[in-house]
Amino acid sequence: MLSGFNYAAPRTRGELLDLLAAEGQGAKLLAGGTDLLVNMRSGAVKPRLVIDVKRVEGFSGIEWSAKDGLVMKASTTINDLLRDREVRERFPLLAACAHDLASYQVRNRATVVGNVVNASPCSDMAPALLCLGARARISSKTGTREVPFKEFFTGVKRTVLKADELLELIIVPAEEGGARGSYRKLKRINGHDLGIVGVAMMKKGGLMRIAVSSAAPTPVLVDGLNETSTPEAAVAAVRKAISPISDLRCSKEYREHMVEVFVRRLLEELK
Ligand SMILES: Cc1cc2nc3c(=O)[nH]c(=O)nc-3n(C[C@H](O)[C@H](O)[C@H](O)COP(=O)(O)OP(=O)(O)OC[C@H]3O[C@@H](n4cnc5c(N)ncnc54)[C@H](O)[C@@H]3O)c2cc1C
């Protein structure tokens, strides 16, 4: 059952940051609500104030420029991303991960920002953002900072964000445009489902990055590989980086095995 809460729908960035500064721990930002409302209904989260980001001027859409790269805003939905031509042409890995997230209906509401702030180990967007060297622009009433996604996740459902901070933009550097990439996600069913494991791979200019979801407390980036790395070296680096557990969805051993299978398949696919 939902506990009582107040609701605010600010129209400007300034109003939103004022509200966040005044309420601190008592406030929760609402984007698509596909995580927040589930958590509020279960009683896991009981905000005094829910602040809707969707009506803030300038908070929706995607922008691309050769100078700033790809910029996704606080209300950019997963389907906005999939509809964007620059994303499909320049960042196929982002589109591949977005396409595997939930169902069309959920993707119409769910935002990229909400997905990473929720910080589930099985986030589908995190592997692409990690592989592509993306950064989070974080704002509060007192200023703005940028954090690379490889430093953003601090634990299961935990991030570097403080109570009065907003994740305002996600920025993918322009130089990652044109990178080849693909994503493999293991699910219990053929339809939409949370991942049992997910592996993303990106290759560009001799460099290779791999990121894995659902195999550690946070999504994991495996750096330091290159296009000439052997499958054995890639598998060994990935195994070293992950720390899967057994849970009701599958065993630790099955997760380890499937991560290796996916790494080998992705290496073949992106040869
Ligand atoms: C049926 C179903 C299936 C799903 N399947 C998948 C799946 O396959 N893969 C997957 O990865 N996820 C899945 N999800 C989870 C969810 O859809 C995603 O995590 C989604 O992207 C969250 O975005 P949202 O806009 O709905 O976030 P919200 O629920 O609005 O917010 C999520 C969290 O982020 C905070 N927040 C929102 N905006 C900001 C901001 N600008 N700054 C700081 N904090 C902010 C909120 O306070 C909240 O804590 C599924 C959910 C459902 C209900």
The ligand as an ORCA input file, in Angstrom:
! r2SCAN-3c Opt
* xyz 0 1
  C       7.871     -4.727    -15.784
  C       9.255     -4.130    -15.642
  C      10.286     -4.691    -16.371
  C      11.571     -4.162    -16.255
  N      12.576     -4.727    -16.996
  C      13.812     -4.206    -16.934
  C      14.862     -4.757    -17.729
  O      14.680     -5.694    -18.515
  N      16.108     -4.205    -17.609
  C      16.364     -3.164    -16.765
  O      17.512     -2.714    -16.717
  N      15.383     -2.615    -16.012
  C      14.130     -3.109    -16.069
  N      13.123     -2.572    -15.309
  C      13.446     -1.475    -14.382
  C      13.103     -0.045    -14.873
  O      12.164     -0.033    -15.910
  C      14.354      0.725    -15.310
  O      15.322      0.724    -14.307
  C      13.978      2.162    -15.732
  O      14.908      2.572    -16.689
  C      13.942      3.179    -14.590
  O      13.670      4.469    -15.123
  P      12.424      5.365    -14.627
  O      12.436      6.594    -15.446
  O      11.164      4.595    -14.585
  O      12.932      5.681    -13.147
  P      12.094      6.056    -11.845
  O      11.367      4.876    -11.338
  O      11.309      7.302    -12.052
  O      13.334      6.394    -10.869
  C      14.286      5.398    -10.512
  C      15.206      5.972     -9.431
  O      15.963      7.070     -9.945
  C      15.713      8.253     -9.207
  N      15.765      9.335    -10.187
  C      14.981      9.500    -11.269
  N      15.412     10.548    -11.991
  C      16.487     11.060    -11.347
  C      17.398     12.135    -11.617
  N      17.284     12.908    -12.712
  N      18.407     12.357    -10.745
  C      18.555     11.586     -9.643
  N      17.737     10.564     -9.335
  C      16.719     10.295    -10.200
  C      14.368      8.047     -8.549
  O      14.211      8.834     -7.379
  C      14.440      6.563     -8.231
  O      15.204      6.340     -7.075
  C      11.831     -3.063    -15.395
  C      10.768     -2.506    -14.654
  C       9.499     -3.026    -14.780
  C       8.378     -2.398    -13.983
*
